[in-house]
Amino acid sequence: AVVSTQSTGDVGKDFKPVTHCWSSTAALITVAFSPDSRLVALAGIDNNILVCNTEQPMDSPVKIMRAHPLGTINRVRWIDAETVVSTGSDCQIRQFTIKS
């Protein structure tokens, strides 16, 4: 799966298009941008979470492998600019701190 932050149309004067894409090795289930839009978390059916930097798109993403080993990831959300949480079919809520 590929996520692109490139957009078309009138999105406002503060919009800065990013023309790079991030790839996941599996179909995506959920995507969430951090509150400051600096990071994006991608979660797929492979149970991995990739955290990519929108300001440095060529940097390697942070990989959280097998985030929910007993089930599939249902959703990822950001609590703040450094903390992402995920929920899974394993009835777990997991929290990860992303240090940049």
C-alpha positions as CSV (number, residue, x, y, z in Angstrom):
1,A,0.0,0.0,0.0
2,V,1.2,3.5,-0.7
3,V,0.1,6.7,1.1
4,S,0.7,10.1,-0.6
5,T,0.2,13.4,1.1
6,Q,-0.1,15.2,-2.2
7,S,-3.4,16.9,-2.6
8,T,-5.3,18.8,-5.3
9,G,-7.8,21.5,-5.0
10,D,-8.2,24.5,-2.7
11,V,-7.0,23.5,0.7
12,G,-6.0,26.9,2.1
13,K,-3.1,29.2,2.2
14,D,-1.2,27.3,4.9
15,F,-1.2,24.1,3.0
16,K,2.3,22.7,2.1
17,P,2.0,19.8,-0.3
18,V,4.3,16.9,0.2
19,T,5.0,14.9,-2.9
20,H,6.7,11.9,-1.4
21,C,5.0,8.6,-0.6
22,W,5.5,6.0,2.1
23,S,5.1,2.3,1.4
24,S,3.8,-0.4,3.6
25,T,4.4,-4.1,2.8
26,A,0.7,-4.9,3.4
27,A,-2.7,-3.5,2.8
28,L,-3.4,-0.5,5.1
29,I,-6.1,-0.6,7.8
30,T,-5.7,2.8,9.4
31,V,-3.7,6.0,9.0
32,A,-3.3,8.9,11.5
33,F,-1.4,12.2,11.5
34,S,0.1,13.5,14.7
35,P,-1.5,16.7,16.1
36,D,1.4,18.8,14.6
37,S,1.2,16.9,11.2
38,R,4.9,16.2,11.5
39,L,4.4,12.4,11.8
40,V,2.1,9.9,10.2
41,A,1.4,6.4,11.5
42,L,0.4,3.7,9.1
43,A,-0.9,0.3,10.2
44,G,-1.5,-2.6,8.0
45,I,-2.8,-6.2,8.0
46,D,0.7,-7.4,8.7
47,N,0.3,-6.0,12.3
48,N,3.1,-3.5,11.9
49,I,3.0,0.2,12.5
50,L,5.2,2.5,10.4
51,V,5.8,6.0,11.7
52,C,7.0,8.4,9.0
53,N,8.3,12.0,9.2
54,T,6.4,14.3,6.9
55,E,9.1,16.9,7.1
56,Q,11.9,14.5,6.3
57,P,10.1,12.0,4.0
58,M,13.3,10.3,2.8
59,D,14.3,9.2,6.3
60,S,13.6,5.6,7.3
61,P,10.4,5.2,9.2
62,V,10.2,4.0,12.8
63,K,9.0,0.4,12.6
64,I,6.9,-1.1,15.3
65,M,6.8,-4.8,14.4
66,R,3.9,-7.1,15.4
67,A,2.3,-4.4,17.5
68,H,-0.6,-6.7,18.2
69,P,0.8,-10.3,18.0
70,L,-2.5,-11.9,19.1
71,G,-4.8,-10.1,16.8
72,T,-5.0,-7.5,14.0
73,I,-4.7,-3.7,14.4
74,N,-8.0,-1.9,14.2
75,R,-7.0,1.7,14.6
76,V,-4.1,4.0,15.4
77,R,-4.4,7.5,16.9
78,W,-2.1,10.1,18.4
79,I,-2.4,11.2,22.0
80,D,0.2,14.0,21.5
81,A,3.0,14.8,19.1
82,E,5.2,11.9,20.5
83,T,2.7,9.2,21.6
84,V,0.7,6.9,19.3
85,V,-1.8,4.3,20.5
86,S,-3.2,1.4,18.7
87,T,-6.2,-0.9,19.3
88,G,-6.5,-4.4,18.2
89,S,-8.8,-7.4,17.8
90,D,-6.8,-8.9,20.7
91,C,-8.7,-6.5,23.0
92,Q,-5.5,-4.6,23.8
93,I,-4.7,-0.9,23.7
94,R,-1.0,-0.3,23.2
95,Q,0.9,2.9,23.6
96,F,4.2,3.8,21.9
97,T,6.4,6.8,22.5
98,I,8.1,8.0,19.3
99,K,11.4,9.9,19.9
100,S,12.6,12.0,17.1
